[in-house]
């Protein structure tokens, strides 16, 4: 897996955890840390969204065992 995809995967996981917190506890961790829709929180949301788009490529990647 390329470095960019690994970084994107980390951000996608962070986004998924944040959405899990929102769904279960009605708690937005990004907003709690960076403020509600501040420039910094919007940047984090944008990075997570771009990371998700990058990881779409994982659906179409054929990994062979041992690689």
mmJSON file of the N, C-alpha and C atoms, coordinates in Angstrom:
{"data_MODEL":{"atom_site":{
"group_PDB":["ATOM","ATOM","ATOM","ATOM","ATOM","ATOM","ATOM","ATOM","ATOM","ATOM","ATOM","ATOM","ATOM","ATOM","ATOM","ATOM","ATOM","ATOM","ATOM","ATOM","ATOM","ATOM","ATOM","ATOM","ATOM","ATOM","ATOM","ATOM","ATOM","ATOM","ATOM","ATOM","ATOM","ATOM","ATOM","ATOM","ATOM","ATOM","ATOM","ATOM","ATOM","ATOM","ATOM","ATOM","ATOM","ATOM","ATOM","ATOM","ATOM","ATOM","ATOM","ATOM","ATOM","ATOM","ATOM","ATOM","ATOM","ATOM","ATOM","ATOM","ATOM","ATOM","ATOM","ATOM","ATOM","ATOM","ATOM","ATOM","ATOM","ATOM","ATOM","ATOM","ATOM","ATOM","ATOM","ATOM","ATOM","ATOM","ATOM","ATOM","ATOM","ATOM","ATOM","ATOM","ATOM","ATOM","ATOM","ATOM","ATOM","ATOM","ATOM","ATOM","ATOM","ATOM","ATOM","ATOM","ATOM","ATOM","ATOM","ATOM","ATOM","ATOM","ATOM","ATOM","ATOM","ATOM","ATOM","ATOM","ATOM","ATOM","ATOM","ATOM","ATOM","ATOM","ATOM","ATOM","ATOM","ATOM","ATOM","ATOM","ATOM","ATOM","ATOM","ATOM","ATOM","ATOM","ATOM","ATOM","ATOM","ATOM","ATOM","ATOM","ATOM","ATOM","ATOM","ATOM","ATOM","ATOM","ATOM","ATOM","ATOM","ATOM","ATOM","ATOM","ATOM","ATOM","ATOM","ATOM","ATOM","ATOM","ATOM","ATOM","ATOM","ATOM","ATOM","ATOM","ATOM","ATOM","ATOM","ATOM","ATOM","ATOM","ATOM","ATOM","ATOM","ATOM","ATOM","ATOM","ATOM","ATOM","ATOM","ATOM","ATOM","ATOM","ATOM","ATOM","ATOM","ATOM","ATOM","ATOM","ATOM","ATOM","ATOM","ATOM","ATOM","ATOM","ATOM","ATOM","ATOM","ATOM","ATOM","ATOM","ATOM","ATOM","ATOM","ATOM","ATOM","ATOM","ATOM","ATOM","ATOM"],
"id":[1,2,3,4,5,6,7,8,9,10,11,12,13,14,15,16,17,18,19,20,21,22,23,24,25,26,27,28,29,30,31,32,33,34,35,36,37,38,39,40,41,42,43,44,45,46,47,48,49,50,51,52,53,54,55,56,57,58,59,60,61,62,63,64,65,66,67,68,69,70,71,72,73,74,75,76,77,78,79,80,81,82,83,84,85,86,87,88,89,90,91,92,93,94,95,96,97,98,99,100,101,102,103,104,105,106,107,108,109,110,111,112,113,114,115,116,117,118,119,120,121,122,123,124,125,126,127,128,129,130,131,132,133,134,135,136,137,138,139,140,141,142,143,144,145,146,147,148,149,150,151,152,153,154,155,156,157,158,159,160,161,162,163,164,165,166,167,168,169,170,171,172,173,174,175,176,177,178,179,180,181,182,183,184,185,186,187,188,189,190,191,192,193,194,195,196,197,198,199,200,201],
"type_symbol":["N","C","C","N","C","C","N","C","C","N","C","C","N","C","C","N","C","C","N","C","C","N","C","C","N","C","C","N","C","C","N","C","C","N","C","C","N","C","C","N","C","C","N","C","C","N","C","C","N","C","C","N","C","C","N","C","C","N","C","C","N","C","C","N","C","C","N","C","C","N","C","C","N","C","C","N","C","C","N","C","C","N","C","C","N","C","C","N","C","C","N","C","C","N","C","C","N","C","C","N","C","C","N","C","C","N","C","C","N","C","C","N","C","C","N","C","C","N","C","C","N","C","C","N","C","C","N","C","C","N","C","C","N","C","C","N","C","C","N","C","C","N","C","C","N","C","C","N","C","C","N","C","C","N","C","C","N","C","C","N","C","C","N","C","C","N","C","C","N","C","C","N","C","C","N","C","C","N","C","C","N","C","C","N","C","C","N","C","C","N","C","C","N","C","C","N","C","C","N","C","C"],
"label_atom_id":["N","CA","C","N","CA","C","N","CA","C","N","CA","C","N","CA","C","N","CA","C","N","CA","C","N","CA","C","N","CA","C","N","CA","C","N","CA","C","N","CA","C","N","CA","C","N","CA","C","N","CA","C","N","CA","C","N","CA","C","N","CA","C","N","CA","C","N","CA","C","N","CA","C","N","CA","C","N","CA","C","N","CA","C","N","CA","C","N","CA","C","N","CA","C","N","CA","C","N","CA","C","N","CA","C","N","CA","C","N","CA","C","N","CA","C","N","CA","C","N","CA","C","N","CA","C","N","CA","C","N","CA","C","N","CA","C","N","CA","C","N","CA","C","N","CA","C","N","CA","C","N","CA","C","N","CA","C","N","CA","C","N","CA","C","N","CA","C","N","CA","C","N","CA","C","N","CA","C","N","CA","C","N","CA","C","N","CA","C","N","CA","C","N","CA","C","N","CA","C","N","CA","C","N","CA","C","N","CA","C","N","CA","C","N","CA","C","N","CA","C","N","CA","C","N","CA","C","N","CA","C","N","CA","C"],
"label_alt_id":[null,null,null,null,null,null,null,null,null,null,null,null,null,null,null,null,null,null,null,null,null,null,null,null,null,null,null,null,null,null,null,null,null,null,null,null,null,null,null,null,null,null,null,null,null,null,null,null,null,null,null,null,null,null,null,null,null,null,null,null,null,null,null,null,null,null,null,null,null,null,null,null,null,null,null,null,null,null,null,null,null,null,null,null,null,null,null,null,null,null,null,null,null,null,null,null,null,null,null,null,null,null,null,null,null,null,null,null,null,null,null,null,null,null,null,null,null,null,null,null,null,null,null,null,null,null,null,null,null,null,null,null,null,null,null,null,null,null,null,null,null,null,null,null,null,null,null,null,null,null,null,null,null,null,null,null,null,null,null,null,null,null,null,null,null,null,null,null,null,null,null,null,null,null,null,null,null,null,null,null,null,null,null,null,null,null,null,null,null,null,null,null,null,null,null,null,null,null,null,null,null],
"label_comp_id":["UNK","UNK","UNK","UNK","UNK","UNK","UNK","UNK","UNK","UNK","UNK","UNK","UNK","UNK","UNK","UNK","UNK","UNK","UNK","UNK","UNK","UNK","UNK","UNK","UNK","UNK","UNK","UNK","UNK","UNK","UNK","UNK","UNK","UNK","UNK","UNK","UNK","UNK","UNK","UNK","UNK","UNK","UNK","UNK","UNK","UNK","UNK","UNK","UNK","UNK","UNK","UNK","UNK","UNK","UNK","UNK","UNK","UNK","UNK","UNK","UNK","UNK","UNK","UNK","UNK","UNK","UNK","UNK","UNK","UNK","UNK","UNK","UNK","UNK","UNK","UNK","UNK","UNK","UNK","UNK","UNK","UNK","UNK","UNK","UNK","UNK","UNK","UNK","UNK","UNK","UNK","UNK","UNK","UNK","UNK","UNK","UNK","UNK","UNK","UNK","UNK","UNK","UNK","UNK","UNK","UNK","UNK","UNK","UNK","UNK","UNK","UNK","UNK","UNK","UNK","UNK","UNK","UNK","UNK","UNK","UNK","UNK","UNK","UNK","UNK","UNK","UNK","UNK","UNK","UNK","UNK","UNK","UNK","UNK","UNK","UNK","UNK","UNK","UNK","UNK","UNK","UNK","UNK","UNK","UNK","UNK","UNK","UNK","UNK","UNK","UNK","UNK","UNK","UNK","UNK","UNK","UNK","UNK","UNK","UNK","UNK","UNK","UNK","UNK","UNK","UNK","UNK","UNK","UNK","UNK","UNK","UNK","UNK","UNK","UNK","UNK","UNK","UNK","UNK","UNK","UNK","UNK","UNK","UNK","UNK","UNK","UNK","UNK","UNK","UNK","UNK","UNK","UNK","UNK","UNK","UNK","UNK","UNK","UNK","UNK","UNK"],
"label_asym_id":["A","A","A","A","A","A","A","A","A","A","A","A","A","A","A","A","A","A","A","A","A","A","A","A","A","A","A","A","A","A","A","A","A","A","A","A","A","A","A","A","A","A","A","A","A","A","A","A","A","A","A","A","A","A","A","A","A","A","A","A","A","A","A","A","A","A","A","A","A","A","A","A","A","A","A","A","A","A","A","A","A","A","A","A","A","A","A","A","A","A","A","A","A","A","A","A","A","A","A","A","A","A","A","A","A","A","A","A","A","A","A","A","A","A","A","A","A","A","A","A","A","A","A","A","A","A","A","A","A","A","A","A","A","A","A","A","A","A","A","A","A","A","A","A","A","A","A","A","A","A","A","A","A","A","A","A","A","A","A","A","A","A","A","A","A","A","A","A","A","A","A","A","A","A","A","A","A","A","A","A","A","A","A","A","A","A","A","A","A","A","A","A","A","A","A","A","A","A","A","A","A"],
"label_entity_id":["1","1","1","1","1","1","1","1","1","1","1","1","1","1","1","1","1","1","1","1","1","1","1","1","1","1","1","1","1","1","1","1","1","1","1","1","1","1","1","1","1","1","1","1","1","1","1","1","1","1","1","1","1","1","1","1","1","1","1","1","1","1","1","1","1","1","1","1","1","1","1","1","1","1","1","1","1","1","1","1","1","1","1","1","1","1","1","1","1","1","1","1","1","1","1","1","1","1","1","1","1","1","1","1","1","1","1","1","1","1","1","1","1","1","1","1","1","1","1","1","1","1","1","1","1","1","1","1","1","1","1","1","1","1","1","1","1","1","1","1","1","1","1","1","1","1","1","1","1","1","1","1","1","1","1","1","1","1","1","1","1","1","1","1","1","1","1","1","1","1","1","1","1","1","1","1","1","1","1","1","1","1","1","1","1","1","1","1","1","1","1","1","1","1","1","1","1","1","1","1","1"],
"label_seq_id":[1,1,1,2,2,2,3,3,3,4,4,4,5,5,5,6,6,6,7,7,7,8,8,8,9,9,9,10,10,10,11,11,11,12,12,12,13,13,13,14,14,14,15,15,15,16,16,16,17,17,17,18,18,18,19,19,19,20,20,20,21,21,21,22,22,22,23,23,23,24,24,24,25,25,25,26,26,26,27,27,27,28,28,28,29,29,29,30,30,30,31,31,31,32,32,32,33,33,33,34,34,34,35,35,35,36,36,36,37,37,37,38,38,38,39,39,39,40,40,40,41,41,41,42,42,42,43,43,43,44,44,44,45,45,45,46,46,46,47,47,47,48,48,48,49,49,49,50,50,50,51,51,51,52,52,52,53,53,53,54,54,54,55,55,55,56,56,56,57,57,57,58,58,58,59,59,59,60,60,60,61,61,61,62,62,62,63,63,63,64,64,64,65,65,65,66,66,66,67,67,67],
"pdbx_PDB_ins_code":[null,null,null,null,null,null,null,null,null,null,null,null,null,null,null,null,null,null,null,null,null,null,null,null,null,null,null,null,null,null,null,null,null,null,null,null,null,null,null,null,null,null,null,null,null,null,null,null,null,null,null,null,null,null,null,null,null,null,null,null,null,null,null,null,null,null,null,null,null,null,null,null,null,null,null,null,null,null,null,null,null,null,null,null,null,null,null,null,null,null,null,null,null,null,null,null,null,null,null,null,null,null,null,null,null,null,null,null,null,null,null,null,null,null,null,null,null,null,null,null,null,null,null,null,null,null,null,null,null,null,null,null,null,null,null,null,null,null,null,null,null,null,null,null,null,null,null,null,null,null,null,null,null,null,null,null,null,null,null,null,null,null,null,null,null,null,null,null,null,null,null,null,null,null,null,null,null,null,null,null,null,null,null,null,null,null,null,null,null,null,null,null,null,null,null,null,null,null,null,null,null],
"Cartn_x":[0.851,0.0,0.893,0.529,1.33,1.195,2.167,2.172,0.926,0.586,-0.585,-1.856,-1.989,-3.18,-3.212,-2.073,-2.028,-2.442,-1.942,-2.327,-3.821,-4.305,-5.729,-6.562,-6.078,-6.8,-6.887,-5.818,-5.829,-6.884,-6.923,-7.922,-9.339,-9.504,-10.823,-11.272,-10.361,-10.679,-11.038,-10.291,-10.61,-12.017,-12.34,-13.685,-14.756,-14.478,-15.45,-15.676,-14.597,-14.737,-15.549,-15.288,-16.041,-17.527,-17.844,-19.248,-19.877,-19.111,-19.622,-19.966,-19.099,-19.368,-20.61,-20.77,-21.957,-23.215,-23.159,-24.337,-24.709,-23.729,-24.017,-24.226,-23.359,-23.38,-23.781,-24.064,-24.368,-23.237,-21.999,-20.807,-19.879,-19.635,-18.753,-17.362,-16.443,-15.098,-14.334,-14.465,-13.768,-14.237,-15.545,-16.088,-15.666,-15.56,-15.143,-13.69,-12.853,-11.428,-11.162,-11.732,-11.39,-12.464,-13.612,-14.7,-15.72,-16.924,-18.025,-17.912,-17.547,-17.409,-16.438,-15.358,-14.283,-13.482,-12.57,-11.747,-10.975,-10.447,-9.671,-10.536,-11.734,-12.605,-13.053,-13.284,-13.662,-12.515,-11.283,-10.114,-10.041,-10.269,-10.249,-11.334,-12.557,-13.649,-13.308,-12.673,-12.29,-11.227,-10.237,-9.191,-9.787,-10.706,-11.352,-12.155,-12.844,-13.599,-12.706,-11.608,-10.657,-10.042,-9.745,-9.19,-10.162,-11.433,-12.437,-12.457,-12.337,-12.303,-11.06,-9.94,-8.706,-8.859,-9.527,-9.668,-10.69,-11.432,-12.31,-11.475,-10.262,-9.362,-9.076,-9.187,-8.961,-10.0,-11.182,-12.222,-11.841,-11.026,-10.702,-9.285,-8.596,-7.234,-7.261,-6.568,-6.489,-5.171,-5.24,-4.041,-3.883,-2.688,-2.393,-1.804,-2.029,-1.486,0.026,0.608,2.056,2.643,1.827,2.331,1.835],
"Cartn_y":[-1.175,0.0,1.234,2.196,3.408,4.243,5.09,5.968,6.859,7.455,8.345,7.599,6.363,5.594,5.244,4.98,4.697,5.916,7.08,8.32,8.572,8.372,8.556,7.579,6.359,5.369,5.789,6.354,6.84,7.934,8.875,9.946,9.423,8.411,7.804,7.121,6.466,5.823,6.87,7.971,9.064,9.589,9.767,10.227,9.234,7.947,6.923,6.899,7.048,7.092,8.317,9.449,10.664,10.471,9.867,9.618,8.616,7.644,6.709,7.416,8.337,9.119,9.993,10.558,11.384,10.526,9.358,8.496,7.902,7.501,6.827,7.813,8.81,9.706,11.138,11.432,12.798,13.751,13.283,14.049,14.151,15.362,15.61,15.957,15.002,15.184,16.291,16.379,17.419,18.805,18.964,20.248,20.547,19.52,19.724,20.178,19.661,20.016,21.347,21.534,22.695,23.778,23.532,24.503,24.134,24.648,24.315,25.097,24.403,24.936,26.118,26.057,27.026,26.633,27.476,27.178,25.872,25.671,24.463,23.2,23.262,22.087,21.807,22.839,22.644,22.015,22.387,21.78,20.292,19.955,18.547,17.767,18.308,17.632,17.462,18.465,18.387,17.315,17.263,16.244,14.844,14.658,13.354,12.992,13.959,13.701,13.326,14.044,13.728,12.358,12.042,10.724,9.617,9.84,8.858,8.65,9.734,9.619,8.87,9.131,8.424,6.93,6.59,5.18,4.436,5.124,4.43,3.526,3.94,3.134,1.764,1.631,0.332,-0.697,-0.234,-1.159,-1.849,-1.191,-1.704,-2.246,-2.333,-2.831,-4.326,-5.084,-6.522,-6.868,-7.166,-7.515,-9.037,-9.46,-10.884,-11.212,-12.44,-12.826,-12.78,-12.325,-12.252,-10.94,-10.037,-8.74,-7.644],
"Cartn_z":[0.0,0.0,0.0,-0.78,-0.873,0.4,0.622,1.801,1.82,0.678,0.619,0.998,0.536,0.871,2.349,2.947,4.382,5.188,4.799,5.478,5.302,4.078,3.811,4.629,4.787,5.574,7.04,7.568,8.953,9.119,8.191,8.28,8.092,7.258,7.077,8.364,9.04,10.312,11.369,11.396,12.321,12.051,10.783,10.417,10.817,10.632,11.012,12.518,13.28,14.742,15.148,14.515,14.826,14.526,13.376,13.042,13.995,14.453,15.454,16.754,17.164,18.375,18.203,17.028,16.766,16.828,16.193,16.146,17.494,18.276,19.539,20.684,20.778,21.94,21.609,20.34,19.901,20.312,20.109,20.488,19.286,18.824,17.687,18.224,18.134,18.687,17.973,16.66,15.903,16.347,16.492,16.937,18.373,19.195,20.588,20.666,19.774,19.805,19.114,17.911,17.088,17.052,17.632,17.6,16.541,16.721,15.822,14.515,13.452,12.096,12.005,12.764,12.599,11.358,10.968,9.799,9.998,11.189,11.473,11.404,11.965,11.912,10.485,9.699,8.301,7.508,7.845,7.197,7.54,8.812,9.218,8.478,8.419,7.706,6.222,5.628,4.225,3.999,4.865,4.746,4.878,5.814,5.984,4.735,4.156,2.931,1.762,1.604,0.528,0.76,2.013,2.34,1.96,2.199,1.805,0.303,-0.444,-1.907,-2.379,-1.746,-2.106,-1.851,-0.757,-0.397,-1.245,-2.065,-3.011,-3.909,-4.19,-5.009,-4.419,-3.095,-2.461,-2.894,-3.259,-3.714,-5.012,-5.809,-7.134,-7.23,-6.093,-6.075,-5.792,-6.608,-6.445,-5.76,-4.459,-3.718,-3.72,-4.046,-4.004,-2.649,-2.194,-0.891,-0.919,0.179,0.276,-0.196,-0.67,-1.136,-0.244],
"occupancy":[1.0,1.0,1.0,1.0,1.0,1.0,1.0,1.0,1.0,1.0,1.0,1.0,1.0,1.0,1.0,1.0,1.0,1.0,1.0,1.0,1.0,1.0,1.0,1.0,1.0,1.0,1.0,1.0,1.0,1.0,1.0,1.0,1.0,1.0,1.0,1.0,1.0,1.0,1.0,1.0,1.0,1.0,1.0,1.0,1.0,1.0,1.0,1.0,1.0,1.0,1.0,1.0,1.0,1.0,1.0,1.0,1.0,1.0,1.0,1.0,1.0,1.0,1.0,1.0,1.0,1.0,1.0,1.0,1.0,1.0,1.0,1.0,1.0,1.0,1.0,1.0,1.0,1.0,1.0,1.0,1.0,1.0,1.0,1.0,1.0,1.0,1.0,1.0,1.0,1.0,1.0,1.0,1.0,1.0,1.0,1.0,1.0,1.0,1.0,1.0,1.0,1.0,1.0,1.0,1.0,1.0,1.0,1.0,1.0,1.0,1.0,1.0,1.0,1.0,1.0,1.0,1.0,1.0,1.0,1.0,1.0,1.0,1.0,1.0,1.0,1.0,1.0,1.0,1.0,1.0,1.0,1.0,1.0,1.0,1.0,1.0,1.0,1.0,1.0,1.0,1.0,1.0,1.0,1.0,1.0,1.0,1.0,1.0,1.0,1.0,1.0,1.0,1.0,1.0,1.0,1.0,1.0,1.0,1.0,1.0,1.0,1.0,1.0,1.0,1.0,1.0,1.0,1.0,1.0,1.0,1.0,1.0,1.0,1.0,1.0,1.0,1.0,1.0,1.0,1.0,1.0,1.0,1.0,1.0,1.0,1.0,1.0,1.0,1.0,1.0,1.0,1.0,1.0,1.0,1.0,1.0,1.0,1.0,1.0,1.0,1.0],
"B_iso_or_equiv":[0.0,0.0,0.0,0.0,0.0,0.0,0.0,0.0,0.0,0.0,0.0,0.0,0.0,0.0,0.0,0.0,0.0,0.0,0.0,0.0,0.0,0.0,0.0,0.0,0.0,0.0,0.0,0.0,0.0,0.0,0.0,0.0,0.0,0.0,0.0,0.0,0.0,0.0,0.0,0.0,0.0,0.0,0.0,0.0,0.0,0.0,0.0,0.0,0.0,0.0,0.0,0.0,0.0,0.0,0.0,0.0,0.0,0.0,0.0,0.0,0.0,0.0,0.0,0.0,0.0,0.0,0.0,0.0,0.0,0.0,0.0,0.0,0.0,0.0,0.0,0.0,0.0,0.0,0.0,0.0,0.0,0.0,0.0,0.0,0.0,0.0,0.0,0.0,0.0,0.0,0.0,0.0,0.0,0.0,0.0,0.0,0.0,0.0,0.0,0.0,0.0,0.0,0.0,0.0,0.0,0.0,0.0,0.0,0.0,0.0,0.0,0.0,0.0,0.0,0.0,0.0,0.0,0.0,0.0,0.0,0.0,0.0,0.0,0.0,0.0,0.0,0.0,0.0,0.0,0.0,0.0,0.0,0.0,0.0,0.0,0.0,0.0,0.0,0.0,0.0,0.0,0.0,0.0,0.0,0.0,0.0,0.0,0.0,0.0,0.0,0.0,0.0,0.0,0.0,0.0,0.0,0.0,0.0,0.0,0.0,0.0,0.0,0.0,0.0,0.0,0.0,0.0,0.0,0.0,0.0,0.0,0.0,0.0,0.0,0.0,0.0,0.0,0.0,0.0,0.0,0.0,0.0,0.0,0.0,0.0,0.0,0.0,0.0,0.0,0.0,0.0,0.0,0.0,0.0,0.0,0.0,0.0,0.0,0.0,0.0,0.0],
"pdbx_formal_charge":[null,null,null,null,null,null,null,null,null,null,null,null,null,null,null,null,null,null,null,null,null,null,null,null,null,null,null,null,null,null,null,null,null,null,null,null,null,null,null,null,null,null,null,null,null,null,null,null,null,null,null,null,null,null,null,null,null,null,null,null,null,null,null,null,null,null,null,null,null,null,null,null,null,null,null,null,null,null,null,null,null,null,null,null,null,null,null,null,null,null,null,null,null,null,null,null,null,null,null,null,null,null,null,null,null,null,null,null,null,null,null,null,null,null,null,null,null,null,null,null,null,null,null,null,null,null,null,null,null,null,null,null,null,null,null,null,null,null,null,null,null,null,null,null,null,null,null,null,null,null,null,null,null,null,null,null,null,null,null,null,null,null,null,null,null,null,null,null,null,null,null,null,null,null,null,null,null,null,null,null,null,null,null,null,null,null,null,null,null,null,null,null,null,null,null,null,null,null,null,null,null],
"auth_seq_id":[1,1,1,2,2,2,3,3,3,4,4,4,5,5,5,6,6,6,7,7,7,8,8,8,9,9,9,10,10,10,11,11,11,12,12,12,13,13,13,14,14,14,15,15,15,16,16,16,17,17,17,18,18,18,19,19,19,20,20,20,21,21,21,22,22,22,23,23,23,24,24,24,25,25,25,26,26,26,27,27,27,28,28,28,29,29,29,30,30,30,31,31,31,32,32,32,33,33,33,34,34,34,35,35,35,36,36,36,37,37,37,38,38,38,39,39,39,40,40,40,41,41,41,42,42,42,43,43,43,44,44,44,45,45,45,46,46,46,47,47,47,48,48,48,49,49,49,50,50,50,51,51,51,52,52,52,53,53,53,54,54,54,55,55,55,56,56,56,57,57,57,58,58,58,59,59,59,60,60,60,61,61,61,62,62,62,63,63,63,64,64,64,65,65,65,66,66,66,67,67,67],
"auth_comp_id":["UNK","UNK","UNK","UNK","UNK","UNK","UNK","UNK","UNK","UNK","UNK","UNK","UNK","UNK","UNK","UNK","UNK","UNK","UNK","UNK","UNK","UNK","UNK","UNK","UNK","UNK","UNK","UNK","UNK","UNK","UNK","UNK","UNK","UNK","UNK","UNK","UNK","UNK","UNK","UNK","UNK","UNK","UNK","UNK","UNK","UNK","UNK","UNK","UNK","UNK","UNK","UNK","UNK","UNK","UNK","UNK","UNK","UNK","UNK","UNK","UNK","UNK","UNK","UNK","UNK","UNK","UNK","UNK","UNK","UNK","UNK","UNK","UNK","UNK","UNK","UNK","UNK","UNK","UNK","UNK","UNK","UNK","UNK","UNK","UNK","UNK","UNK","UNK","UNK","UNK","UNK","UNK","UNK","UNK","UNK","UNK","UNK","UNK","UNK","UNK","UNK","UNK","UNK","UNK","UNK","UNK","UNK","UNK","UNK","UNK","UNK","UNK","UNK","UNK","UNK","UNK","UNK","UNK","UNK","UNK","UNK","UNK","UNK","UNK","UNK","UNK","UNK","UNK","UNK","UNK","UNK","UNK","UNK","UNK","UNK","UNK","UNK","UNK","UNK","UNK","UNK","UNK","UNK","UNK","UNK","UNK","UNK","UNK","UNK","UNK","UNK","UNK","UNK","UNK","UNK","UNK","UNK","UNK","UNK","UNK","UNK","UNK","UNK","UNK","UNK","UNK","UNK","UNK","UNK","UNK","UNK","UNK","UNK","UNK","UNK","UNK","UNK","UNK","UNK","UNK","UNK","UNK","UNK","UNK","UNK","UNK","UNK","UNK","UNK","UNK","UNK","UNK","UNK","UNK","UNK","UNK","UNK","UNK","UNK","UNK","UNK"],
"auth_asym_id":["A","A","A","A","A","A","A","A","A","A","A","A","A","A","A","A","A","A","A","A","A","A","A","A","A","A","A","A","A","A","A","A","A","A","A","A","A","A","A","A","A","A","A","A","A","A","A","A","A","A","A","A","A","A","A","A","A","A","A","A","A","A","A","A","A","A","A","A","A","A","A","A","A","A","A","A","A","A","A","A","A","A","A","A","A","A","A","A","A","A","A","A","A","A","A","A","A","A","A","A","A","A","A","A","A","A","A","A","A","A","A","A","A","A","A","A","A","A","A","A","A","A","A","A","A","A","A","A","A","A","A","A","A","A","A","A","A","A","A","A","A","A","A","A","A","A","A","A","A","A","A","A","A","A","A","A","A","A","A","A","A","A","A","A","A","A","A","A","A","A","A","A","A","A","A","A","A","A","A","A","A","A","A","A","A","A","A","A","A","A","A","A","A","A","A","A","A","A","A","A","A"],
"auth_atom_id":["N","CA","C","N","CA","C","N","CA","C","N","CA","C","N","CA","C","N","CA","C","N","CA","C","N","CA","C","N","CA","C","N","CA","C","N","CA","C","N","CA","C","N","CA","C","N","CA","C","N","CA","C","N","CA","C","N","CA","C","N","CA","C","N","CA","C","N","CA","C","N","CA","C","N","CA","C","N","CA","C","N","CA","C","N","CA","C","N","CA","C","N","CA","C","N","CA","C","N","CA","C","N","CA","C","N","CA","C","N","CA","C","N","CA","C","N","CA","C","N","CA","C","N","CA","C","N","CA","C","N","CA","C","N","CA","C","N","CA","C","N","CA","C","N","CA","C","N","CA","C","N","CA","C","N","CA","C","N","CA","C","N","CA","C","N","CA","C","N","CA","C","N","CA","C","N","CA","C","N","CA","C","N","CA","C","N","CA","C","N","CA","C","N","CA","C","N","CA","C","N","CA","C","N","CA","C","N","CA","C","N","CA","C","N","CA","C","N","CA","C","N","CA","C","N","CA","C","N","CA","C","N","CA","C"],
"pdbx_PDB_model_num":[1,1,1,1,1,1,1,1,1,1,1,1,1,1,1,1,1,1,1,1,1,1,1,1,1,1,1,1,1,1,1,1,1,1,1,1,1,1,1,1,1,1,1,1,1,1,1,1,1,1,1,1,1,1,1,1,1,1,1,1,1,1,1,1,1,1,1,1,1,1,1,1,1,1,1,1,1,1,1,1,1,1,1,1,1,1,1,1,1,1,1,1,1,1,1,1,1,1,1,1,1,1,1,1,1,1,1,1,1,1,1,1,1,1,1,1,1,1,1,1,1,1,1,1,1,1,1,1,1,1,1,1,1,1,1,1,1,1,1,1,1,1,1,1,1,1,1,1,1,1,1,1,1,1,1,1,1,1,1,1,1,1,1,1,1,1,1,1,1,1,1,1,1,1,1,1,1,1,1,1,1,1,1,1,1,1,1,1,1,1,1,1,1,1,1,1,1,1,1,1,1]
}}}
